[in-house]
Amino acid sequence: YNEYKSYLRIWKKIMAKVKREFYEFPSGNTSAEIVNAARQSLRSTTTSRPFTPLKKTRTLYPNRPGSSESSIDSSELRATPRILSPIPMKQDEKKKESDNFDAYWKAKIAPVIGSLSMNLENLDIIKEVENLSDCLLRGGFLTGAVALPQQYKVKVFQCLIGHLENHDTKLLLKISRILLCLGVYDKNLVSISKLIFKLTRCEQNDTHFMEEKIVHCLLNILNRYDIVENDKAFVYCIGSIRVLSANIENGIAEVLVQYGLLQVLERHLGTCTTSGTLGSEAKANLLVQILGTFRNLADLASAEGLIEVEGLCGQLEAVILGHYANPEVLLVCYRLLSRISMFASATSVIGDRKELLSLFLRTLDNYTHNAPLLLRCCYVIGNVTANSNSAISHLHGNGNILESLSSLCDVYKSKICEKQSKEKLMTSKDVLCKAIRCTANMLQLKEPCSAMPPKLSKLLLYFGHMSVQNKQKELLLHILCCFNNMSYHSNNSLQPSLVPKHRKVILDLLLSAITVDDINITVEVISVLGNLTLHKDVVEILTSDKNLVQIFMTLLESKNSALVYKVCGMLTNITANSNTHVAFDNKLIKRCTELMYEMGILDMELSVVAAYLLWNVVSSGHISVTDEDKHSINSIMIHYLEDDYCEHPFWVTEFHPVAKRLLELFPGDGNFAPL
């Protein structure tokens, strides 16, 4: 008895948390529309996004040890740039241009080169590099309008390379910009790209990249150079963009998108998936950077309208298929998929790609012990199956995903009991949570539910009691959703899977879960009870405990309309048998009357189910109805039956018949069947 009294105190806490009175007229949609998703018999569940901890340092390959990165040494730069074949010119034109340039070089550029060769203070060096940049820009050499003669380009290179040992970020970025604009190739391009990536590793440098317009130079490299011939440089170049775009607040990502970065990435992604020239290692290194950048850009507020989801999903399918043995590439693919699967338009696109769904199944089966990869794979499957019945059918019909999820849950049942770091334990628990969410969503359809592995049912019960004990609310919510869908299909099947023995075991879990202080869990518990109370043995257990009945009566006072609706439905099932009425008193009649009076057409669904419950209670005559109650019921019914009150088809079809029967009940006699 004391335990049940503590339950009642918990419900008072829950109800105190809801600020809006459930009978308030909502803005915009009606109350019925707002809680419609909570009232569906079959439920899919939502979940938190997979947690990706931020690295203390920015790295080229986030999932590799730091030693795997090549060192960055400015001495790798050569002072002799690659010589390109010049466009043939007439002799007189060539001499005139040469004379003009010689004059410009001697008057403007040579003095600056001379100054930079002297032993200057840091601020003076920066000032002279800025002067050099201005002179080259005015001469048209940095824009590509005029080609800088090779012998003079060598002198500029020799001058600037000597200052790359400096540690001033702004200076290094200014030098890098000049060199990239003049045109660098081969090892020089790789070295400059390395240097730029080195500077991106410090978050405090992000603003300098915008000030010095280095991001424009990086994008220019991606547009001008061939990715196959310059794969090493592209790894560092795109790696720099990936690192910079991870910080959405710095505004660099938006600038890059405006300048066409998404289209450039799509083109290079296509090259990586189709090229027969690039080696497998080079492809993998490039894919990690390209897909990682895509993943960061997907966080932009405008991303859903900018990313072409169908084309991207097709390319990701090709990448996963071609690099299935490379867990690093798979992880970055699933990280991107986990983000775009949150787009409203993406779940149907992914759900229609049967080959991609089959790859998800392979990942579940073959990467059982790779928790970060499995976490994101389960998250994607959960998002897709929450909105796509075709995806559920394919995942069930082509390999039976429930068997895979059962094995996965069994493995992680052991893992969460092992000694491991706090971060790994969190990931293991999250994998388990996402896997059970997938299970709940799969059970929305009858076919997967009828093929439910017995071992998985036992695991759900085990994890259910564990989550109640450890107060793991999200996990418990997914488990309850599984039982909600299972119990629904059991009621609508000629061969119920939930036999009495199973119902009693599930009922034990539900009665322990009802003590958890969370309104969403309470709604889900009552949803399952609503399905189970169609069975006589469950009704007898529930109504035999007066304190449990009192809890249900207390829940009817909740300010959460979705919860009240569920409780009314459950009690309607219970009171369909007049033998159960001895467990209730006149308070139930008064509460039903109050609900109809307060809600009316503001929440038609709740008013209808309250009317059904009222009919069941008063029609048997086991519970006394006071004159005051009769007067209230008649007044409400007469008012709600008026033609000008509501002509909505649902109201006329569902509420009017029971309202008329209630009006006829008190003045006359008759046989009344429960609703």
TARABEL-V100935 format. One record per residue. N is the residue number from 1. RES is the residue in one small letter. OMEGA is omega as a letter, one per 40 degrees, with the letter a starting at -180 (NA if undefined). BURIAL is # if it has 16 or more other ideal C-beta (glycine too) atoms within 10 Angstrom, else .. D_FIRST is the distance of its C-alpha to the first C-alpha in Angstrom with 2 decimals. Layout:
N_RES_OMEGA_BURIAL_D_FIRST / N_RES_OMEGA_BURIAL_D_FIRST
This chain:
1_y_i_._0.00 / 2_n_i_._3.82 / 3_e_i_._5.35 / 4_y_i_._5.23 / 5_k_i_._6.33 / 6_s_i_._8.81 / 7_y_a_#_9.92 / 8_l_i_._10.88 / 9_r_i_._12.80 / 10_i_a_#_14.53 / 11_w_i_#_15.69 / 12_k_i_._17.20 / 13_k_a_._19.10 / 14_i_a_#_20.36 / 15_m_i_#_21.61 / 16_a_a_._23.28 / 17_k_a_._25.42 / 18_v_a_._27.27 / 19_k_a_._30.27 / 20_r_i_._31.90 / 21_e_a_._30.59 / 22_f_i_#_30.27 / 23_y_i_#_32.55 / 24_e_i_._35.29 / 25_f_a_._38.53 / 26_p_i_#_39.02 / 27_s_i_._42.39 / 28_g_a_._44.32 / 29_n_i_._42.26 / 30_t_i_#_40.00 / 31_s_a_#_36.23 / 32_a_a_#_36.45 / 33_e_a_._38.89 / 34_i_a_._36.91 / 35_v_a_#_33.74 / 36_n_a_._35.79 / 37_a_a_._35.36 / 38_a_a_#_31.56 / 39_r_i_#_31.78 / 40_q_i_._33.94 / 41_s_i_#_32.63 / 42_l_a_#_34.12 / 43_r_i_#_33.52 / 44_s_a_#_35.50 / 45_t_i_#_34.10 / 46_t_a_._35.61 / 47_t_i_#_35.56 / 48_s_i_._37.00 / 49_r_i_._40.63 / 50_p_a_#_41.52 / 51_f_i_._41.96 / 52_t_a_._45.56 / 53_p_i_._45.98 / 54_l_i_._49.16 / 55_k_i_._51.80 / 56_k_i_._53.12 / 57_t_i_._56.62 / 58_r_a_#_58.06 / 59_t_i_#_59.49 / 60_l_i_#_61.68 / 61_y_a_#_59.41 / 62_p_a_#_55.79 / 63_n_i_._54.68 / 64_r_i_._57.61 / 65_p_a_._58.31 / 66_g_a_._60.59 / 67_s_a_._63.45 / 68_s_a_._63.87 / 69_e_i_#_65.35 / 70_s_i_._69.10 / 71_s_a_._70.36 / 72_i_a_#_71.98 / 73_d_a_._75.47 / 74_s_i_#_77.86 / 75_s_i_._80.81 / 76_e_a_._80.19 / 77_l_i_#_81.71 / 78_r_a_._85.31 / 79_a_a_._87.81 / 80_t_i_._89.60 / 81_p_i_#_87.79 / 82_r_a_._88.28 / 83_i_i_._91.54 / 84_l_i_._91.36 / 85_s_a_._94.45 / 86_p_i_._95.66 / 87_i_a_._96.62 / 88_p_i_._100.45 / 89_m_i_._102.25 / 90_k_a_._105.86 / 91_q_a_._107.79 / 92_d_i_._108.57 / 93_e_a_._104.99 / 94_k_a_._103.74 / 95_k_a_._106.21 / 96_k_a_._105.36 / 97_e_a_._101.63 / 98_s_i_._102.19 / 99_d_i_._104.35 / 100_n_a_._101.78 / 101_f_i_#_98.98 / 102_d_i_._101.05 / 103_a_a_._101.70 / 104_y_a_#_98.04 / 105_w_a_#_96.98 / 106_k_a_._99.55 / 107_a_a_._98.86 / 108_k_a_#_95.06 / 109_i_a_#_93.30 / 110_a_i_._95.55 / 111_p_i_._95.26 / 112_v_i_#_91.47 / 113_i_i_#_91.62 / 114_g_i_._93.99 / 115_s_a_#_91.68 / 116_l_i_#_88.73 / 117_s_a_._90.90 / 118_m_i_._91.20 / 119_n_a_._88.87 / 120_l_i_._86.73 / 121_e_a_._83.65 / 122_n_a_._80.40 / 123_l_i_._80.50 / 124_d_i_._84.12 / 125_i_i_#_83.31 / 126_i_a_#_80.62 / 127_k_a_._83.11 / 128_e_i_#_85.81 / 129_v_i_#_83.49 / 130_e_i_._82.59 / 131_n_i_#_86.36 / 132_l_i_#_86.94 / 133_s_a_#_84.22 / 134_d_a_._85.77 / 135_c_i_#_89.25 / 136_l_i_#_88.13 / 137_l_i_._86.20 / 138_r_i_._89.21 / 139_g_i_#_91.37 / 140_g_a_._89.10 / 141_f_a_#_88.30 / 142_l_a_#_84.51 / 143_t_a_._84.13 / 144_g_a_._86.26 / 145_a_i_._88.96 / 146_v_i_._91.49 / 147_a_i_#_91.48 / 148_l_a_#_91.96 / 149_p_a_#_94.90 / 150_q_a_._93.92 / 151_q_i_._95.87 / 152_y_i_#_94.24 / 153_k_i_#_90.76 / 154_v_i_#_91.27 / 155_k_i_#_92.16 / 156_v_i_#_89.02 / 157_f_a_#_86.91 / 158_q_a_._88.65 / 159_c_a_#_88.10 / 160_l_a_#_84.41 / 161_i_i_#_83.38 / 162_g_a_._84.64 / 163_h_a_#_81.94 / 164_l_i_#_78.97 / 165_e_i_._78.37 / 166_n_a_._77.32 / 167_h_a_._73.59 / 168_d_a_._73.53 / 169_t_a_#_71.26 / 170_k_i_#_73.13 / 171_l_a_#_76.45 / 172_l_i_#_75.30 / 173_l_i_#_73.93 / 174_k_i_#_77.20 / 175_i_a_#_79.21 / 176_s_a_#_77.00 / 177_r_i_#_77.39 / 178_i_a_#_81.20 / 179_l_a_#_81.42 / 180_l_a_#_79.21 / 181_c_i_#_81.18 / 182_l_i_#_84.49 / 183_g_i_#_83.23 / 184_v_a_#_82.17 / 185_y_i_._82.02 / 186_d_a_._81.18 / 187_k_i_._80.12 / 188_n_i_#_80.55 / 189_l_i_#_78.01 / 190_v_a_#_75.56 / 191_s_i_#_76.13 / 192_i_i_#_75.69 / 193_s_i_#_72.53 / 194_k_a_#_71.20 / 195_l_a_#_72.10 / 196_i_i_#_70.32 / 197_f_i_#_67.18 / 198_k_a_#_67.31 / 199_l_i_#_67.28 / 200_t_a_#_64.28 / 201_r_i_._62.11 / 202_c_a_._61.81 / 203_e_a_._59.66 / 204_q_a_._61.70 / 205_n_a_#_64.70 / 206_d_a_#_63.22 / 207_t_i_._64.92 / 208_h_a_#_68.29 / 209_f_i_#_68.13 / 210_m_a_._68.08 / 211_e_a_._70.76 / 212_e_i_#_73.12 / 213_k_i_._72.44 / 214_i_a_#_71.78 / 215_v_i_#_69.23 / 216_h_i_#_72.11 / 217_c_i_#_74.18 / 218_l_i_#_71.40 / 219_l_i_#_71.11 / 220_n_i_#_74.88 / 221_i_a_#_74.88 / 222_l_a_#_72.47 / 223_n_a_._74.80 / 224_r_a_._78.17 / 225_y_i_#_77.74 / 226_d_a_._77.17 / 227_i_a_#_73.83 / 228_v_a_#_75.33 / 229_e_a_._78.16 / 230_n_a_#_76.02 / 231_d_a_#_72.68 / 232_k_i_#_72.27 / 233_a_a_#_72.99 / 234_f_i_#_70.64 / 235_v_a_#_67.76 / 236_y_a_#_68.16 / 237_c_i_#_68.99 / 238_i_i_#_66.00 / 239_g_i_#_63.87 / 240_s_i_#_64.84 / 241_i_i_#_63.87 / 242_r_a_#_60.53 / 243_v_a_#_59.72 / 244_l_a_#_60.86 / 245_s_i_#_59.00 / 246_a_i_#_55.67 / 247_n_a_._55.69 / 248_i_a_._55.30 / 249_e_a_._55.60 / 250_n_i_#_59.17 / 251_g_a_._60.51 / 252_i_a_#_62.59 / 253_a_i_#_60.73 / 254_e_i_._61.50 / 255_v_a_#_65.17 / 256_l_i_#_65.48 / 257_v_i_#_63.96 / 258_q_a_._66.42 / 259_y_i_._69.25 / 260_g_a_._68.23 / 261_l_a_#_66.26 / 262_l_a_#_64.06 / 263_q_i_._67.15 / 264_v_i_#_68.71 / 265_l_i_#_65.63 / 266_e_a_#_65.48 / 267_r_a_._69.14 / 268_h_i_#_68.78 / 269_l_i_#_65.63 / 270_g_i_._67.69 / 271_t_a_#_70.46 / 272_c_a_#_68.12 / 273_t_a_#_66.78 / 274_t_a_._70.25 / 275_s_i_#_72.71 / 276_g_a_._74.40 / 277_t_a_._76.06 / 278_l_i_#_73.07 / 279_g_a_._71.81 / 280_s_i_._68.21 / 281_e_i_._67.46 / 282_a_i_#_69.06 / 283_k_a_#_67.10 / 284_a_a_#_63.79 / 285_n_i_#_64.58 / 286_l_a_#_65.51 / 287_l_i_#_62.50 / 288_v_a_#_60.09 / 289_q_a_#_61.75 / 290_i_a_#_62.25 / 291_l_i_#_58.75 / 292_g_i_#_57.22 / 293_t_i_#_59.16 / 294_f_a_#_58.02 / 295_r_i_#_54.41 / 296_n_a_#_54.93 / 297_l_i_#_56.72 / 298_a_i_#_53.87 / 299_d_i_._51.82 / 300_l_a_#_54.27 / 301_a_a_._53.06 / 302_s_a_._56.02 / 303_a_a_#_55.64 / 304_e_i_._54.33 / 305_g_a_._57.45 / 306_l_a_._59.79 / 307_i_i_#_58.79 / 308_e_a_._60.16 / 309_v_a_#_57.08 / 310_e_i_._58.67 / 311_g_a_._61.60 / 312_l_i_#_59.51 / 313_c_i_#_57.14 / 314_g_i_#_60.24 / 315_q_i_#_61.55 / 316_l_i_#_58.22 / 317_e_i_#_58.19 / 318_a_i_#_61.70 / 319_v_a_#_60.75 / 320_i_a_#_57.70 / 321_l_a_._59.84 / 322_g_a_#_62.75 / 323_h_a_#_60.80 / 324_y_a_._57.98 / 325_a_a_._58.69 / 326_n_a_#_58.46 / 327_p_i_._54.83 / 328_e_i_#_55.99 / 329_v_i_#_57.48 / 330_l_a_#_54.52 / 331_l_a_#_52.10 / 332_v_i_#_54.10 / 333_c_a_#_54.32 / 334_y_i_#_50.57 / 335_r_i_#_50.03 / 336_l_i_#_52.32 / 337_l_a_#_50.75 / 338_s_i_#_47.25 / 339_r_a_#_48.53 / 340_i_i_#_50.61 / 341_s_i_#_47.89 / 342_m_i_._46.13 / 343_f_a_#_49.10 / 344_a_a_._48.52 / 345_s_a_._51.79 / 346_a_a_#_51.30 / 347_t_i_#_48.52 / 348_s_i_._50.68 / 349_v_i_#_53.70 / 350_i_a_#_51.94 / 351_g_a_#_50.26 / 352_d_a_#_53.73 / 353_r_a_#_55.26 / 354_k_i_._54.65 / 355_e_i_._56.51 / 356_l_i_#_54.37 / 357_l_i_#_51.15 / 358_s_i_#_52.55 / 359_l_i_#_53.19 / 360_f_i_#_49.53 / 361_l_i_#_48.68 / 362_r_i_._51.31 / 363_t_i_#_49.86 / 364_l_a_#_46.37 / 365_d_a_._47.97 / 366_n_a_._50.59 / 367_y_a_#_49.05 / 368_t_a_#_45.70 / 369_h_i_._45.88 / 370_n_a_._47.21 / 371_a_a_#_43.96 / 372_p_i_#_45.58 / 373_l_i_#_47.52 / 374_l_a_#_44.65 / 375_l_a_#_42.40 / 376_r_i_#_44.92 / 377_c_i_#_45.80 / 378_c_i_#_42.18 / 379_y_i_#_41.92 / 380_v_a_#_45.07 / 381_i_i_#_43.94 / 382_g_i_#_40.61 / 383_n_a_#_42.50 / 384_v_a_#_44.99 / 385_t_i_#_42.62 / 386_a_a_#_40.49 / 387_n_a_#_43.53 / 388_s_i_#_45.86 / 389_n_i_._45.32 / 390_s_i_._48.75 / 391_a_i_#_47.68 / 392_i_a_#_44.63 / 393_s_a_._46.98 / 394_h_a_#_49.51 / 395_l_i_#_47.10 / 396_h_a_#_45.67 / 397_g_a_._49.03 / 398_n_i_._50.95 / 399_g_a_#_49.16 / 400_n_a_#_45.55 / 401_i_a_#_43.85 / 402_l_i_#_40.46 / 403_e_i_#_41.98 / 404_s_i_#_43.15 / 405_l_i_#_39.78 / 406_s_i_#_38.13 / 407_s_a_#_40.62 / 408_l_i_#_40.16 / 409_c_i_#_36.37 / 410_d_i_._36.92 / 411_v_a_#_39.43 / 412_y_i_#_37.30 / 413_k_i_._34.28 / 414_s_a_._36.56 / 415_k_a_#_38.04 / 416_i_i_#_34.88 / 417_c_a_._34.37 / 418_e_i_._37.97 / 419_k_i_._39.26 / 420_q_a_._40.88 / 421_s_a_._41.57 / 422_k_a_._38.97 / 423_e_a_._41.02 / 424_k_i_._41.30 / 425_l_i_#_37.60 / 426_m_a_._36.89 / 427_t_i_#_39.47 / 428_s_i_#_38.04 / 429_k_a_#_34.55 / 430_d_i_#_36.25 / 431_v_i_#_38.27 / 432_l_a_#_35.16 / 433_c_a_#_33.58 / 434_k_i_#_36.82 / 435_a_i_#_37.29 / 436_i_i_#_33.93 / 437_r_i_#_34.78 / 438_c_i_#_38.04 / 439_t_a_#_36.16 / 440_a_a_#_34.01 / 441_n_i_#_37.21 / 442_m_a_#_39.10 / 443_l_i_#_36.50 / 444_q_i_#_37.38 / 445_l_a_#_40.14 / 446_k_a_._39.83 / 447_e_i_._42.39 / 448_p_a_#_40.73 / 449_c_a_#_37.35 / 450_s_i_._38.90 / 451_a_a_._40.42 / 452_m_i_#_37.22 / 453_p_i_._37.71 / 454_p_a_._35.03 / 455_k_i_._35.03 / 456_l_i_#_34.17 / 457_s_i_#_31.14 / 458_k_i_._29.85 / 459_l_i_#_30.65 / 460_l_i_#_28.73 / 461_l_i_#_25.55 / 462_y_a_._26.29 / 463_f_i_#_26.99 / 464_g_i_#_23.98 / 465_h_i_._21.54 / 466_m_a_#_23.94 / 467_s_i_#_24.02 / 468_v_a_#_20.25 / 469_q_a_._20.30 / 470_n_i_._23.46 / 471_k_i_._22.69 / 472_q_a_#_25.93 / 473_k_a_._25.43 / 474_e_i_#_28.83 / 475_l_i_#_28.67 / 476_l_a_#_25.25 / 477_l_i_#_26.64 / 478_h_i_#_29.65 / 479_i_i_#_27.69 / 480_l_i_#_25.58 / 481_c_i_#_28.92 / 482_c_a_#_30.29 / 483_f_i_#_27.62 / 484_n_a_#_28.09 / 485_n_i_#_31.81 / 486_m_a_#_31.45 / 487_s_i_#_29.17 / 488_y_a_#_31.60 / 489_h_i_#_34.59 / 490_s_i_#_32.88 / 491_n_a_._32.44 / 492_n_a_._36.09 / 493_s_i_._37.61 / 494_l_i_._39.22 / 495_q_a_._37.94 / 496_p_i_._34.33 / 497_s_a_#_33.56 / 498_l_i_#_29.80 / 499_v_a_._29.63 / 500_p_a_._26.41 / 501_k_i_._25.87 / 502_h_a_#_26.13 / 503_r_a_#_23.88 / 504_k_i_._20.94 / 505_v_i_._21.62 / 506_i_a_#_21.92 / 507_l_i_#_18.73 / 508_d_i_._16.86 / 509_l_a_#_18.71 / 510_l_a_#_17.99 / 511_l_i_#_14.21 / 512_s_i_._14.64 / 513_a_a_#_17.38 / 514_i_i_#_15.48 / 515_t_a_#_13.95 / 516_v_a_#_17.60 / 517_d_i_._18.87 / 518_d_a_#_21.88 / 519_i_a_#_22.84 / 520_n_i_#_25.21 / 521_i_i_#_22.73 / 522_t_i_#_20.35 / 523_v_a_#_23.42 / 524_e_i_#_24.33 / 525_v_a_#_20.95 / 526_i_i_#_21.13 / 527_s_i_#_24.81 / 528_v_i_#_24.14 / 529_l_i_#_21.53 / 530_g_i_#_24.27 / 531_n_a_#_26.59 / 532_l_a_#_24.31 / 533_t_i_#_23.25 / 534_l_a_._26.85 / 535_h_a_#_25.92 / 536_k_a_._24.57 / 537_d_i_._22.50 / 538_v_i_#_20.49 / 539_v_a_#_20.05 / 540_e_i_._18.78 / 541_i_a_#_16.06 / 542_l_a_#_14.95 / 543_t_i_#_15.19 / 544_s_a_._13.55 / 545_d_a_._10.03 / 546_k_a_._9.68 / 547_n_i_._7.23 / 548_l_i_#_9.88 / 549_v_i_#_12.54 / 550_q_i_#_11.49 / 551_i_i_#_11.99 / 552_f_i_#_15.34 / 553_m_i_#_16.27 / 554_t_i_#_15.76 / 555_l_i_#_17.96 / 556_l_i_#_20.60 / 557_e_a_._21.12 / 558_s_i_#_22.09 / 559_k_i_#_25.63 / 560_n_a_#_26.30 / 561_s_i_#_28.23 / 562_a_i_#_28.05 / 563_l_i_#_24.24 / 564_v_i_#_24.33 / 565_y_a_#_27.01 / 566_k_a_#_25.05 / 567_v_i_#_21.97 / 568_c_i_#_24.44 / 569_g_i_#_26.09 / 570_m_a_#_23.01 / 571_l_i_#_21.99 / 572_t_i_#_25.66 / 573_n_a_#_25.52 / 574_i_a_#_22.43 / 575_t_i_#_23.95 / 576_a_i_#_27.31 / 577_n_a_#_26.23 / 578_s_i_#_26.06 / 579_n_a_._23.87 / 580_t_a_#_20.89 / 581_h_i_#_21.52 / 582_v_a_._19.56 / 583_a_a_#_16.35 / 584_f_i_#_17.89 / 585_d_a_._19.49 / 586_n_a_._22.53 / 587_k_i_._21.01 / 588_l_i_#_21.66 / 589_i_a_#_25.31 / 590_k_a_#_25.73 / 591_r_i_#_24.40 / 592_c_i_#_26.78 / 593_t_i_#_29.59 / 594_e_a_#_29.00 / 595_l_i_#_29.08 / 596_m_a_#_32.38 / 597_y_a_#_33.82 / 598_e_a_#_33.02 / 599_m_a_#_34.03 / 600_g_a_#_36.78 / 601_i_i_#_39.32 / 602_l_i_#_38.13 / 603_d_a_#_35.63 / 604_m_a_#_36.86 / 605_e_a_#_34.54 / 606_l_i_#_31.39 / 607_s_a_#_33.00 / 608_v_a_#_33.93 / 609_v_i_#_30.54 / 610_a_i_#_28.99 / 611_a_i_#_31.75 / 612_y_i_#_31.04 / 613_l_i_#_27.35 / 614_l_i_#_28.48 / 615_w_a_#_31.01 / 616_n_a_#_28.62 / 617_v_a_#_26.31 / 618_v_a_#_29.16 / 619_s_a_#_31.63 / 620_s_a_#_29.90 / 621_g_a_._29.63 / 622_h_i_._26.19 / 623_i_a_#_24.84 / 624_s_i_._26.98 / 625_v_a_#_29.13 / 626_t_i_._30.43 / 627_d_i_._34.08 / 628_e_i_._33.14 / 629_d_a_#_31.28 / 630_k_a_#_34.34 / 631_h_a_._36.67 / 632_s_a_#_34.77 / 633_i_a_#_34.65 / 634_n_a_._38.34 / 635_s_a_._39.45 / 636_i_a_#_37.77 / 637_m_i_#_39.07 / 638_i_a_._42.59 / 639_h_a_._42.72 / 640_y_i_#_41.48 / 641_l_i_._43.95 / 642_e_a_._46.95 / 643_d_a_._49.44 / 644_d_a_._49.90 / 645_y_i_._46.18 / 646_c_i_#_45.77 / 647_e_i_._47.99 / 648_h_a_._46.16 / 649_p_a_._46.33 / 650_f_a_._42.60 / 651_w_a_#_41.77 / 652_v_a_._44.36 / 653_t_a_._43.43 / 654_e_a_#_39.61 / 655_f_a_#_38.73 / 656_h_a_#_41.63 / 657_p_a_._41.09 / 658_v_i_#_37.47 / 659_a_i_#_38.42 / 660_k_i_._41.30 / 661_r_i_#_39.16 / 662_l_i_#_36.71 / 663_l_a_#_39.78 / 664_e_a_._41.03 / 665_l_a_#_37.78 / 666_f_i_._37.65 / 667_p_a_._41.29 / 668_g_i_._42.03 / 669_d_i_._40.80 / 670_g_i_._40.51 / 671_n_a_._38.61 / 672_f_i_#_36.16 / 673_a_i_._34.97 / 674_p_i_._31.81 / 675_l_NA_#_32.52
